[in-house]
Amino acid sequence: MSKEVGKKPGKQPKAKEEKKQISAFDASPELISRVKKDLPKLNYVTPFKVANSYNIAMSSARRILKELEREGVIVLYSPSRRNPVYILKQ
């Protein structure tokens, strides 16, 4: 009489569909160029906007934006520890 308590026979948990995010080390040049191409459409850009638009991790989005700032494409408008705001350089 070794039955598991609380489990019904024949019931299996449903697998959740998860969106796979790109890790922080996968910030490829083609992803950076895609972000650079879409920048003129936006008034401002934050790491949160980039992470949601391209389905990447927040840390990757921060690294991409810092790289674009180093290249001179965008300018840091409002420095914030949590969510910095960048604007397109004019």
Steps between C-alpha positions, in 0.01 A plus 500: 500500500754756395290768337614859473282730696352800320570390142227384271584235242509619141540871578822662390590866544479710185823635365518879508600681185791725578660760281868435492699814570840565359765498769725793581785352297301471178487871416604444140593773252187426296280558806677829567447603138129413521464716812695779329270481196183528713623791715379786274141375542512560878498825696699342780631156585546314827645157575146381575376603154791325329463184711129472420533586131777250425422236766837528669610523862514839671875467553548446125285803424708714738822382335366573152393851599836570666674383185284728285580787736874430460455506121327839526164389360301580815546731798417433863215740576396398850748291698333262738630195675200290407371634172717750312339694216688552174412726207626503143796729444405792275 
